[in-house]
């Protein structure tokens, strides 16, 4: 055994360099590098659009802590270390970084001498590369681990360029507390990007990792300042900075603590983080931080104003009309308003749509040849079984043009239009256009669908109105900067024709703006906006959505609790905020409106009074624009040709006229229910001559009609509190205001009415027969079924 040991000793004495070389080779091969070098344990960072950095605006919307509750931003391969920080760090930590192979033998020798002399560890001689190895997998300080770090450092130097090693160090260096990495430190301590650091700030970050637990801004700002100042003076001595820079840098205060990261679009950031499904990483959105901040401020101002009236919540979405990129996303008035459920995301929360869907029904009806903007619609009491729609003011106009019905958001014409167009086709359109909240079938929604009978989201409404602005092409909004899953419009079919979309937008452009904006037409510098408001049943939701060639804006105001409020109305609560936002957005200097589609419109001749296709009986035809490929619009049904006696002025027919003593006249003949309401509003309901009383025949144009109940209707009649059966209020109309109507129920005479024709009748259980007759003998009758509790 002794001879063997002596033999090895002799070999080492004569070949010690070979042994050292073999030791290094074996150590290099035996000590692997972890892959990846650093575990994927980074904060999730949600960023705004890429233009923010170019505009020297922080692109950060929100940062989430990593698994270890640390602020550690994910490294970016394209992010370069600023020159000031690089110089400060190398001057302080490792002046020969670009010259040594990972270890500095001179520094190691000096450290060994100092430690032996002092009898304790006073110097570690760690290079930046060695510090990277220690940061990769933190280990207890020992000579063995120091040797391990040396071998790993040598290996890193062979595998990575120097600049990458420096970046690895700065991305993972501790900066005090739970702040990891230079990017997080720059933002937490100085509130700015590293590219904007001054020499004083760069020096501060350079010295912090050396003893972050002792001199961090939260623990010892004075100690931090001393170290920073020594580094600044060293930079001056090395002639890296001049005296002026030194003096100004020495005057800069060091941070006395950390500041919070930006907190913009918190609801969106939370949604995207949960959707991302993994811890750490960068999520690049289309949000513009400066615009987001402005929208959040405007929303808060409006809800602060409304809070005194019991209205506490609101949400806003702003998107570019052409690209569909979302530029601002405010889910509530204040994410931290726990008293009013501020963490609810109002952009994605389903709420009743109110009247927001009406413009799309009108545009579809244009294409279907049912109406044009000039076409008159009936605005009279209307009954569909148990459903009887009413306008917001509970009044009726008799007749109103489609344009005015949409501008005034009248409910009765809209419901009648949906009944004509069809619930199922309208439902299919909404689903195809991207409304994602329709979970019932079309029949379950029924006719109230167009009045707010379904829930919608602010997100879907913005996409819907954007589609109208794009000429009837509907696609998803884009929230991620590089969203390859979001289809463009090139392969999207038109659900509404460009011509019908253009006509609908022109109507919505004429809505009166709220408040001080009411006189907007008087100002030449105002930009046009097609907009629509909506208020849900029970006044629980107030909406305002607007679209221009540049911008689409959607606003919701209400209470997340679902509580109704008598002060809540779309035009009064959401409309002002819509225009506050719109007026603060960048605008096209040409103030361009939507261009009329080149091949999307045609001209047709319609009746001036009714808006239907002009017939030979219409005295005043006019030319209007219509969708080029719309279905044929019906002929005017209200202008009719009758024959009038030149002797008596009565209407005559082939049975009673005298040859040569009658003439043809074109008359405007409105139905009895329409004529009745036109007269109530002081409008001309037309004066139709009576048919010759001596004629055995009657006019084919019946002048009276039972309005309620409808034929074959089934009615449920409850009892009063005293047990008495309630009466059914029946209604009728006569074209001639002076005529008397006589009422009969089941062949029993009930009485007569003049001018206002209503009669409360006590019905029997089962089938009932109601009949009305006027003095001349014109009559109408309806059969209906009554059920009641015995």
Secondary structure, DSSP 4 states (H G I P E B T S, - for coil): -HHHHHHHHHHHHHSHHHHHHHHHHHHHHHSPPPSSSS-S--BEEEE--THHHHTT---EEEE---TTS-EEBPP-TTPPPPHHHHHHHHHHH-TTTTTSSSS-HHHHHHHHHHHHHHTS-------HHHHHHHHHS-----HHHHHHHHHHHHHHHHHS-HHHHHHHHHHH-B-STTEESHHHHIIIIISS-GGG--HHHHHHHHHHTTSHHHH-TTT-HHHHHHHHHHHHHHHHHTTSS-HHHHHHHHHSPPPSS--PPP--SHHHHHHHHHHH-SSSEEEEBS--HHHHHHHHHHHHHHHHHHHTTT--EEEEEEEETTT-BEEEEE-SS-TT-GGGTTTS-TTTS-EE-TTTTHHHHHHHHHHTTS--TT-EEEES---BTTB----TTS---EEEEHHHHHHTT-HHHHHHHHHHH-HHHHHHHHHHHT-----S-HHHHGGGGGGT-SEE-HHHHHHHHHHHHTTSB----B-BTT-TTS--STTPPBSS-HHHHHHHHHHHHTSPPPGGGGGGGG-TTPPP-EEEEEE-TTS-EEEEEEE-SSEEEEEEEE-TT----TT--IIIIIHHHHHHHHHTS---TT-PPPPPPTTTEEEEEEETTT-SBPPTT-S-EEEEEEETTPPPPPBPSSEEEEEEETTT--EE-TTTPPTTSEEEEEEE---HHHHHHHHHTT-----PPPB-TT-SS--SS--EEEEESPTTEEEEE-B-TTSPBPPEEEEEEESSTT-EEEEEETTEEEEEEESS-EEEE-PPSEEEEEEEEETT--EEEEEEEEEE--
